[in-house]
Amino acid sequence: MSDFLSRACDLVLPRAAGVAVCFVTDAEIARLNHAFRGKSGPTDVLSFRGEQRGGDIAISPATARRNARKLGRGVHQELRVLILHGVLHLAGYDHETDTGQMDRREQRLRRELGIA
């Protein structure tokens, strides 16, 4: 996964100060989701931007596993999707407020990174 993270960062955050991915339990990601977004329950991925174009990405493997099953893809592929999604958030993209820019960029990058 670290090679994939490096490739994604090279494409999206080429001058990033550093990006860390932390795998957490559903309970921990639900706590973070509530504390930072005011939303209840677990989510699959959260991103926390750092001060110098880097940051941290929290991923719940349990939620990723459930999503992968639901979407008909492997867990490793789903984790790569979530890493890329998190990196895009670190770059400032926000699918909740934009008009599809993040989704279009994510789809192009998925193809480029072989996770389409």
SVG drawing of the C-alpha trace seen along z (x, -y; Angstrom):
<svg xmlns="http://www.w3.org/2000/svg" viewBox="-25 -25 33 34">
<polyline fill="none" stroke="black" stroke-width="0.4" points="0.0,0.0 2.9,-2.4 3.9,-2.2 0.4,-3.0 0.2,-5.9 3.5,-7.3 2.2,-7.1 -1.1,-8.8 0.7,-11.6 3.1,-12.1 0.0,-12.6 -2.1,-14.7 0.2,-16.3 3.7,-16.3 5.2,-18.6 3.4,-17.2 5.2,-17.5 4.1,-13.9 1.0,-11.8 0.3,-9.1 -2.4,-6.5 -3.8,-5.0 -6.0,-2.0 -8.5,-2.3 -11.5,-0.4 -15.1,-1.3 -15.5,-2.6 -12.5,-5.0 -13.5,-6.2 -17.1,-6.8 -15.6,-8.8 -13.5,-10.9 -16.5,-11.3 -18.6,-12.7 -15.8,-14.9 -14.8,-16.5 -17.8,-16.3 -20.7,-16.1 -21.9,-12.9 -22.8,-9.7 -21.6,-6.2 -18.6,-4.9 -17.4,-6.0 -14.8,-4.5 -12.2,-7.3 -11.5,-10.6 -8.7,-13.1 -7.0,-15.6 -5.1,-18.3 -1.7,-19.3 -0.3,-22.8 2.2,-22.1 0.3,-20.3 0.3,-16.9 -1.8,-15.3 -3.3,-12.2 -5.8,-9.7 -7.8,-7.4 -9.4,-4.3 -11.7,-1.8 -10.7,1.6 -14.0,3.1 -16.1,0.6 -13.8,0.9 -14.4,4.7 -18.2,4.2 -18.1,1.6 -15.9,3.9 -18.4,6.8 -21.3,4.5 -19.5,3.0 -18.2,6.4 -14.5,5.6 -11.6,6.9 -10.6,5.3 -7.1,4.3 -8.7,2.5 -11.2,0.8 -8.3,-0.3 -6.6,-1.9 -9.8,-3.7 -10.0,-5.0 -6.4,-6.1 -6.8,-8.0 -10.0,-9.5 -8.3,-10.7 -5.3,-12.1 -7.8,-14.2 -9.4,-15.6 -5.9,-16.5 -5.4,-18.4 -8.5,-20.5 -11.1,-18.6 -14.6,-18.3 -17.2,-16.2 -19.9,-17.5 -19.5,-21.1 -18.1,-21.0 -20.0,-20.4 -18.4,-17.1 -14.7,-18.2 -13.5,-15.7 -15.4,-12.8 -14.1,-13.5 -10.5,-13.8 -10.9,-10.7 -12.2,-8.7 -9.3,-9.8 -6.8,-8.9 -8.3,-5.5 -7.8,-4.7 -4.3,-6.0 -3.5,-4.1 -5.1,-0.9 -8.0,-0.8 -10.8,-1.7"/>
</svg>
